[in-house]
Amino acid sequence: MCKAFDHYLEDYQQGTLDQKASDWVNQHVNSCSSCQESLSFIQGLHKVGHHTSLSRPPQDLTPGIMRRLPPEFEADQPRARWWGWWVPAGFAAA
């Protein structure tokens, strides 16, 4: 894709450019195979996005996961951070 048109192809595909910019991009895309491929890819993404339905996770997802954890795991218990042991080691080295 050409750097000069990189920021315009998405807006061009969505039809949000003004007429002059749209004509400019259209003229370039018609003569540039790289930008044609990029525009085709963007159009494909939009088609997939329109046909894909995203659903919300069930409201009981977190409670359901928590119920499956071993009894010794308590959600309210503070967790040690992965870097927790580095701090004392750093002070000891200093």
Buried (B, 14 or more C-beta within 10 A) or exposed (E): BEEEBEEBBBBBBEEEBEEEEBEBBEEBBEEBEEBBEBBEEBEEEEEEEEEEEEEEEEEEEEEEEEEEEEEEEEEEEEEEEEEEEEEEEEEEEE
